[in-house]
Amino acid sequence: MTTKTNPKHEGFSADERAAMKEHAQELKKAARRNPRTAKADAEADVLAKIAGMPEPDRALAERIHEIVKASAPELTSKLWYGMPAYVKDGKIVCFFQNADKFKARYATLGFNDIANLDDGTMWPTAFALTKLTPADEKRIGELVKRAVS
């Protein structure tokens, strides 16, 4: 028996493969960390990743990082598939995906299923970002607080 394959399907993109490789390296690095300095080391990794982003992603990521840390100080930072992510009890609550990562036209602030954002039977879990206004910053802070409640 033979099966047809889709000639247009090429599997994971180069960007997706790179993200998976980054994640594997992150896991290896985390396993080798000194438990006493692991939190600070992970925070330093996130800040270094943000610093290496091109503009305007860097400015967005810096501000998102500040908002998340101020809104939910109980969250810890770590890299997740090469993206800044914020963790509660070992699980990713939210993350920032810079536009440049997958050559998208906008950055994304995403929330995983651990985030307490349920609202009826349907609610958003990702938000496109091109810039941040004061109203956007306020809404993000409220979403993050709600996500960890």
C-alpha positions, 0 to 999 in steps of 0.5 A, spaced: 500 500 500 502 506 498 500 513 501 500 520 497 504 525 500 503 532 500 509 535 495 508 542 498 509 540 506 516 540 508 515 539 515 518 544 520 520 551 518 527 553 519 525 558 524 521 552 528 527 547 528 531 553 531 526 554 536 526 547 538 534 547 538 533 553 543 528 549 547 533 543 548 539 547 549 535 551 555 533 545 558 540 542 558 542 549 561 537 549 566 539 542 568 546 544 570 544 550 574 546 551 581 539 551 585 541 557 589 542 561 583 537 558 578 532 564 578 537 569 577 541 566 572 534 564 568 532 572 569 539 574 566 538 569 560 531 573 559 534 580 559 540 578 555 535 575 550 531 581 550 537 585 549 539 581 543 532 583 539 532 588 534 527 594 534 521 595 535 521 588 538 526 589 544 522 595 546 516 591 546 519 586 550 522 590 555 516 593 557 512 587 557 517 584 562 517 590 566 509 590 566 509 582 568 514 583 573 510 589 576 503 586 576 505 579 578 512 579 582 510 571 584 512 569 576 519 567 575 522 569 568 525 563 563 526 562 556 522 558 553 523 556 545 528 562 545 522 567 548 521 570 554 516 567 558 513 567 565 512 561 570 508 559 576 509 553 579 513 550 574 508 552 568 508 557 563 503 562 564 505 567 559 510 569 554 512 574 549 514 572 542 518 577 538 515 578 531 522 577 528 522 570 531 518 567 526 518 573 521 511 575 523 508 582 522 507 583 529 509 581 536 505 576 540 503 576 548 501 569 549 497 566 555 498 558 556 492 554 559 494 555 566 492 562 565 486 564 569 483 568 563 477 564 562 471 568 560 465 564 558 466 558 553 471 563 549 476 568 550 483 570 547 489 567 549 494 571 544 494 578 543 498 581 537 502 587 539 505 593 534 506 598 539 504 599 547 499 605 549 498 607 556 491 603 555 495 597 552 500 597 558 494 597 563 490 592 560 496 587 560 497 589 567 490 587 569 490 581 564 497 578 568 494 579 574 488 575 572 492 570 569 495 568 576 489 569 580 
